Each structure stands twice: as structure tokens, then as C-alpha cells.
Amino acid sequence: MTAILQVRGLNKAYGGVQAVKDVSFAVNHGELRALIGPNGAGKTTCFNLLNGQLSPDSGEVVYRDRAITGLPPRRIWRLGIGRTFQIAAPFASMTVLENVQMALISHHGRSRRLWSHARNLYHAEAMALLQRLDLEEAARQTCGTLAYGDIKRLELAVALAHGPDLLLMDEPTAGMAPEERAQLMDQVKNLVEQHGMSVLFTEHDMSVVFRYAHRVLVLDQGAVLADGTVGEVRRNSEVQRIYLGDLGDETGGQEVKGE
């Protein structure tokens, strides 16, 4: 498989604390890739370096053979890298449909040229995205009335409205019930397998990681501790000692607290 994203020797320090230390890895086309690690491992800092919220002290981020190191988030987003966040923040007073329509309006560059009423724009396209994520019945609900699992799926729909080829998902199942976690990740898996999207996600629930990830990258104290298939990572003695403990031999329902 060819890489859609290549990360080479990333470093980021805050004062005397090295948050990311010489991190290198790749995300392949059509891959569902997990990034895990204990508290303070550097996962969030790494994500922020990838989508331009932070600039590295050294190292390189290459997307589709183009160096994007240090570009601002909006330019990176325009190139085809989307992101969802651990805490979803839709426009609470707007409906589910309107939130997706606004994302499509932004994607098509019409935010400053709303000659017609916004609710008439990209209606069919927005409904198609909601149907893909089983949210069409909630289309007319205001976001302030949604269950948390539906809010997380709406955040995914908003991210998909920008047509990303690579999606960075920060704790996509945080705060969700087990059934909701499985439903969301099944939908993400479908995006990867049927639509060719690549996904890099952080996650504390090891049952989610072990069930869905093609490969797993483990960070510890800012550095790469392990990188391989689920089986390889679960059998890694250092990963078990530092992070998984007895969970390396378990198969489901396990959650490990981390950054």
C-alpha cells in the first residue's frame, strides 16, 4: 500500500518538556490507523502538529507527496485533511440539517456570498450525508436536543461535508455508550472500506482499537514505543508493561485512560 501521509522525525518541546520526540510513521491509503498511549504520551500534540494547529520544532509532514509542515489549519483542511475533536461543538441553536448545510456552504466557498437563503443551499447533499450516518430522522432537530452519540455522528457528517481524503479523529467514541461506539466505528469502517478514505484516530477504549484498527502506533513520553498490527502491538512486552498491562491478553470491553 502507498502512504497518503508520511511523518518524519517530528519534534516539539514546551520549555524543557519534549512533548514529541523524533516521531515517524505513515498512514496508508484506505487505512484505519490507531494512535494510542498513556497520559502525557504526546497524542494530542502530534495531532495538532499534523493539522497545523502547532508548528514542529523540526521534522516534516508530507501529505500526498506534498510537504505541509507548518501550514495553517485552513490550508491543510483545503488540501483534504479533516479533523474531529474529542469534544464535539455543533451550533446548538441550529438544526442537524443546518449544521451540515453550513459546512457544505463553507466547503463550496459561499460563506461570503449567501445571495439566497442559506437553508435552501445544498439541501439534498446535506440529507445524503445524514442518511449515510443514519441521522436523517434527526435532520429537523436542534442540536441542543440531541443525544451525545448523535452529536458525535453529526460532527462526523460535518467533517465529511468537506470531502476529506484523510480524517484525523481525536477520541471519536469518548462519552458514548458501548452500542453507540460500535455503531459509529462501523460507519467509519465503511467509509474506509467502501469510499477509500484514510483515518487516523486516537482512542482509549482498547476494544475499539483491537476490533477496528489495521495498524496501531503507540507513543510513550513523546516517542514511538511500538508500531505494527494489532497482534504485534498486543504481544509487545514493553507496550503491555507501560500501557496495556493485563489488557494485552483481553479481547474486549477494556478502556485505558490516556491523554
C-alpha positions as a printed Julia matrix, in Angstrom:
259×3 Matrix{Float64}:
   0.0     0.0    0.0
   1.12    3.55  -0.68
   1.18    6.22   2.0
  -1.2     9.18   1.93
   0.54   10.72   4.96
   4.19   10.47   5.97
   5.53   11.85   9.23
   9.3    12.14   9.52
  11.24   12.97  12.66
   8.71   15.29  14.3
   9.87   17.12  17.42
   8.02   19.58  19.64
   9.09   20.92  23.03
   7.4    23.19  25.54
  10.16   24.77  27.57
  12.16   21.86  28.92
   9.47   19.27  28.21
   9.84   17.28  24.99
   6.2    16.57  24.07
   7.02   14.82  20.77
  10.39   13.16  20.21
  11.56   12.13  16.75
   8.17   10.64  15.78
   7.99    8.98  12.38
   5.14    6.93  10.88
   2.9     6.66   7.83
  -0.81    6.31   7.12
  -1.63    4.32   4.01
  -4.43    4.9    1.52
  -7.61    3.23   2.75
  -6.2     2.51   6.2
  -7.81    2.76   9.63
  -4.87    3.6   11.87
  -4.95    3.95  15.67
  -2.72    6.16  17.79
  -2.65    5.19  21.47
  -0.59    5.79  24.59
  -0.77    6.64  28.3
  -1.31   10.08  29.83
   1.23   12.6   28.54
   2.23   10.36  25.65
   2.01   13.21  23.13
  -1.02   12.08  21.12
  -2.86   15.4   21.12
   0.33   17.35  20.4
   1.03   15.01  17.49
  -2.46   15.58  16.09
  -2.05   19.34  16.44
   1.22   19.16  14.5
  -0.44   17.2   11.71
  -3.31   19.6   11.08
  -1.34   22.82  11.55
  -2.55   23.97  14.96
   1.08   23.72  16.06
   4.34   24.01  14.13
   7.07   21.45  14.88
  10.5    22.44  16.12
  11.87   20.06  13.49
  10.7    17.27  11.25
   8.39   17.01   8.28
   4.75   16.19   7.5
   4.08   15.09   3.92
   0.55   14.65   2.53
   0.13   13.18  -0.94
   3.83   13.79  -1.63
   3.49   17.47  -0.68
   5.2    18.95   2.37
   2.57   20.59   4.57
   4.75   21.21   7.63
   3.76   24.42   9.36
   0.9    25.32   7.02
  -2.11   26.91   8.78
  -5.07   24.61   9.6
  -7.37   26.1    6.97
  -4.9    25.43   4.14
  -4.36   21.88   5.35
  -8.12   21.4    5.55
  -8.48   22.7    1.98
  -5.92   20.14   0.81
  -8.14   17.3    2.05
  -7.31   16.6    5.71
 -10.32   16.76   8.02
 -10.49   16.51  11.8
 -12.99   15.72  14.51
 -12.38   16.62  18.15
 -12.81   14.86  21.47
 -15.46   17.4   22.49
 -17.96   17.99  19.7
 -19.19   21.58  19.34
 -22.01   21.98  16.79
 -24.14   25.11  16.55
 -26.61   24.19  19.3
 -29.41   26.52  18.18
 -29.34   25.25  14.6
 -30.86   22.03  13.32
 -28.81   18.98  12.41
 -29.51   19.65   8.74
 -28.5    23.31   9.01
 -25.18   22.39  10.63
 -24.31   20.16   7.69
 -25.56   22.73   5.18
 -23.3    25.37   6.74
 -20.33   23.0    6.39
 -21.19   22.46   2.72
 -21.6    26.21   2.16
 -18.11   26.73   3.6
 -16.68   23.88   1.53
 -18.05   25.38  -1.66
 -16.72   28.83  -0.8
 -20.09   30.53  -0.48
 -19.84   31.72   3.12
 -19.49   35.34   1.99
 -21.85   35.13  -0.96
 -25.17   34.0    0.5
 -27.38   35.65  -2.08
 -30.14   33.1   -1.45
 -31.32   31.91   1.93
 -28.79   29.52   3.43
 -31.36   26.85   4.27
 -32.07   26.42   0.55
 -28.45   25.64  -0.3
 -27.09   22.08  -0.64
 -30.2    20.56   0.94
 -30.04   17.29  -1.0
 -26.3    16.92  -0.47
 -26.69   17.5    3.27
 -29.53   14.98   3.54
 -27.42   12.4    1.7
 -24.66   12.79   4.29
 -27.15   12.46   7.14
 -28.61    9.33   5.57
 -25.14    7.82   5.28
 -24.76    8.21   9.05
 -28.36    7.25   9.94
 -29.19   10.76  11.07
 -31.92   11.65   8.56
 -34.71   11.25  11.15
 -32.97   13.86  13.34
 -32.48   16.34  10.48
 -35.04   18.86  11.81
 -34.0    18.62  15.45
 -31.98   21.42  17.01
 -28.57   20.21  18.1
 -29.2    21.24  21.7
 -31.78   18.44  21.98
 -29.61   15.64  20.58
 -28.27   12.65  22.48
 -24.49   12.73  22.76
 -24.0     9.82  20.38
 -25.95   11.68  17.7
 -23.85   14.79  18.3
 -20.68   12.78  17.65
 -22.16   11.39  14.43
 -23.19   14.9   13.4
 -19.6    16.05  13.93
 -18.51   13.28  11.57
 -21.1    14.38   8.99
 -19.81   17.97   9.2
 -16.24   16.71   8.69
 -17.34   14.64   5.68
 -19.03   17.67   4.13
 -15.56   18.98   3.29
 -14.74   15.83   1.31
 -11.54   14.8    3.13
  -9.31   12.02   1.86
  -7.67   11.75   5.3
  -9.62   12.16   8.52
  -7.99   12.76  11.91
 -10.37   11.65  14.67
  -9.5    12.63  18.23
 -11.29   10.29  20.67
 -14.26    9.65  18.33
 -16.12    7.44  20.82
 -15.44    9.43  24.02
 -18.52    9.67  26.22
 -20.54    7.21  24.15
 -22.32    4.06  25.29
 -20.85    0.75  24.0
 -23.62    0.31  21.41
 -23.09    3.84  20.14
 -19.33    3.29  19.92
 -19.81    0.21  17.76
 -22.32    1.98  15.52
 -20.04    4.97  14.94
 -16.94    2.88  14.3
 -18.85    0.6   11.92
 -19.74    3.72   9.95
 -16.11    4.88   9.98
 -15.0     1.42   8.85
 -17.48    1.66   5.98
 -16.01    5.0    4.91
 -12.58    3.38   4.77
 -13.6     0.19   3.0
 -16.22    1.49   0.57
 -15.18    5.08  -0.03
 -11.39    4.78   0.15
 -10.92    7.26   2.98
  -7.92    7.03   5.3
  -8.42    7.53   9.03
  -6.01    8.16  11.9
  -7.72    8.07  15.28
  -6.81    8.28  18.95
  -8.73    6.07  21.35
  -8.76    4.93  24.98
 -11.15    2.03  24.52
  -8.92   -0.9   23.64
 -11.85   -2.99  22.43
 -12.39   -0.33  19.73
  -8.69   -0.29  18.82
  -8.35   -4.08  18.72
 -11.54   -4.53  16.7
 -11.19   -1.8   14.08
  -7.6    -0.7   13.58
  -5.48   -2.09  10.76
  -2.3    -0.9   12.45
  -1.5     0.71  15.79
   1.09    3.33  16.73
   1.94    3.55  20.44
   3.5     6.68  21.93
   5.09    6.94  25.36
   6.59   10.16  26.74
   6.5    11.66  23.27
   8.39    8.88  21.5
   7.29    5.88  19.42
   7.16    2.82  21.64
   5.71    0.4   19.1
   4.24    0.38  15.61
   2.6    -2.61  13.96
  -0.52   -4.7   13.55
  -2.96   -5.15  16.41
  -1.49   -8.56  17.16
   2.07   -7.29  17.15
   1.26   -4.41  19.47
  -0.75   -6.56  21.88
   2.14   -9.02  22.16
   4.77   -6.31  22.65
   6.13   -6.74  26.17
   7.01   -3.04  26.58
   3.53   -1.95  25.5
   1.98   -4.39  27.96
   4.26   -3.22  30.77
   3.8     0.51  30.21
   0.27    0.81  28.87
  -1.87   -2.26  28.38
  -0.95   -4.36  31.41
  -3.21   -7.39  31.5
  -5.35   -5.92  28.72
  -2.9    -7.18  26.12
  -4.39  -10.63  26.57
  -8.02   -9.47  26.66
 -10.34   -9.09  23.72
 -12.96   -6.52  24.53
 -14.68   -4.02  26.74
 -11.46   -2.53  28.04
 -10.7     1.15  28.4
  -7.35    2.63  29.31
  -7.11    6.22  30.47
  -4.74    8.41  28.5
  -4.1    11.85  27.05
